[in-house]
Amino acid sequence: MTTLEVLTEDQRAQVHERTLHVLERTGMRVDSDEGRRVLRDAGARVDEATRIVRFPPELVEHALAAAPRSFSLGGRRPGWGLPMNAGESSLCLDGGPTLVLDRQTGERRRSTHDDWLEATRLCDALEEIGMYWSPVEGGQTGDTAGDWVDYVAGKLRNFSRHVQDSFEDAAFAPWTLEALEIVFGGRREIRRLHPYSFLICPVSPLVLERWEIDAWLALRGYDIPVAVMPMPIMGATAPGSLLATVLVGNCETLGTMCLVEAAEPGVPFIHAPTLATMDPRSGRVAGSVPHAALNAAGVEMARFYGLPAMGSGPACDAFTPGVQAAYEKAIGTCLGGLAWPDILVGPGTLAEATVFSFEQTLIDVEVWRLCRKTYEGVPVSEDRWLTDVLERVGPGGQFLAEKSTRRNVRGGEWLLPQLGVHESYEAWTAAGAPDLMAEVRAQVEDILARHEPPALDEDVERALEELRSRAARAAV
């Protein structure tokens, strides 16, 4: 396997030791009353006046010991699963852009519900995307409980692999859990399958907001996996060095883990810091190489602890698909991907995850295929030496007609790109010298015309509609 190392084993140990020091001496501000109570009962030192919680080293070590090292993320697609810490890796959409590039005009505009629905269906058709974040705003059409149930049902209806989300109102938790019970067949199946996970994003530096913690606490009892994703920015919300930014992200991740594992011991946990740098010329978040290297370091810290890892990499500063987006996304995907997280976040967005592009989604998935092939390296096994074939063909021969060549073309020894020009110049010009963006756009339209996510059963749809009606009445 071709892998990347940003931090040595000794440096990872140093990050851990300094994390223990910061959490014990500086601590984190925890704005949730219930969260502070849970941590106090677990042995943390809590200052109610300032809401600062300080974590004894033994509390951190206890949380690390409580978190499971392996589990699977499931979904409603039959037979599908993503095992954590098992050598697999899959893509996750980068969520939350408020803007979309219009496929017809190429103009940047506010996203709509139709954009959200089409983006969700597109990503359900792409097998490389195993985890769903809402790819663009527009899925939730209002702020009531009924609107929320519509949104949850829409996600589960149109994306059939794993769904990860967060929400701001703890009152939405019971509706979420009931929708999951309807779709997956009850609490026991939810606990077994893990079809839904919750994302907690500490605010850098070192703050846990009330709304997100209280919302997750309201989900307890269903073994809902938790991914903790702080987003410190070097020079802005983290000190001005790469190493200090790694440290801040690790402190926020482990401090949140202490709360999570104290509140629901043994709940599945994903180490998921997204680390970034500020462009000192503009104050904007900067993409590409520093971003990807930092996030590779975050993945290495997850592996240091033996935890499932969620990383980032395919970021870019460019506002539209093109040369800049291509080289920034490619190097970011390779740097972030070769750290080999269980989940790599980032396809489909531009301008530091503020703009969604249908076309860029397909390009990013193609880059991920290239990265996966790079990660595989040069596999070694007895049947790959083919010395008998070499001896039979001998000097000056050729291997086009050999069965081993045909077998290995079909068996994955070759990477067969799915986008771009890979024929002769004459064949390309004879086809009208097609443009890559035109090819990608045509593929997007073809996928949206053909792909239908697996349908929910009629009784499930009826139960979801009844749930939405009850939620709507409750909101009045």
Secondary structure, DSSP 4 states (H G I P E B T S, - for coil): -----SS-HHHHHHHHHHHHHHHHHT-EEE--HHHHHHHHHHT-EEETTTTEEE--HHHHHHHHHHS-S--EEE-SSTT-EEETTSS--EEEPPP--SEEE-TTT--EEE--HHHHHHHHHHHHH-TTEEEE--SSTTS--SSSHHHHHHHHHHHHHH--SEEEE--S-GGGHHHHHHHHHHHHTSHHHHHHH--EEEEE-PBTTTEE-HHHHHHHHTTTTS---EEE----EETTTB-SSHHHHHHHHHHHHHHHHHHHHHHSTT--EEE----EEE-TTT-SEE-SHHHHHHHHHHHHHHHHHT--BEEE------SSSSHHHHHHHHHHHHHHHHT--SEEE-TTEETTTTEE-HHHHHHHHHHHHHHHHHHH-S---GGGS-HHHHHHH-TT---TT-HHHHHHHHHTSS---SSS--S-HHHHHHTT---HHHHHHHHHHHHHHH--PPPPPHHHHHHHHHHHHHHHHHH-
